[in-house]
Amino acid sequence: MLYAVICRDKEGALQTRLDTRAAHLAYIEKTGVVKMAGPFLSEGQMCGSLVIVECDSLDAAQAWAAGDPYAAAGLFESVSVQEWKKVIG
């Protein structure tokens, strides 16, 4: 099943995102469950993330989100994991 991991960064946390980006990308590569991903932007600056993961269950998708180095670094103000259905694209 596909899940949307929707993350909003804490105010003023851009440097945390930049400092942790390599570890985040390595985690994505290592886990192999990400189907597409990218940052949300506000006035051209990264301010959150949308990650579509393919996992067996909501619990597995939530565990993936909790294991993200961005989460461990305290980047996010909020994280939501929602089952998602691909219709177009």
Secondary structure as UniProt FT lines:
FT   STRAND          2..9
FT   TURN            11..12
FT   HELIX           14..31
FT   STRAND          34..42
FT   TURN            43..44
FT   STRAND          45..54
FT   HELIX           58..67
FT   HELIX           69..72
FT   TURN            73..74
FT   STRAND          76..84
//
